[in-house]
């Protein structure tokens, strides 16, 4: 299969952040874009839903990024909660 060079304009910071994530998977930016394009073709459309979050979700995202209303939970905490049937386990 032949390859072609394509130039696209992307947000500089977004590109840097995405490349760091792809690096963790052993992928280059080109690999990731090819995966996305393959999924678009396979799905015959965007391979994920595109929806705007509601106000509650936006507030929750904003709070979590600021560390507001966050509680550190370990795997061991989750195991104990599941075994005991506590409300924390029900929220999982």
Phi, psi and omega in degrees: 000132181282156178241148176232152177271134179231132177258129176227152176259125179229160177297129185301310181293322178298318179297314180299313181296317181295318180299323178296320179292314180299324180301323179297334179263002182074025182250146170271169176299319178298317177303313183296318179294320177295322176298313179301313181296321178298319179292323177300314180295314181300315182278346186058040180168186178296129187278020176204159180283146178244106183225147175273132179291150178285175185298322180295316180295317178300317179296319179296317178297314180299315180297317182294324177294331179270355181080017181275137179058033180255146178227129179283129181231130178265167175300320180297320176301317180294318178300314179298317181296319179296316180296323183273346179073027181289171179299327178300321180293325180291336180278349182287000000 
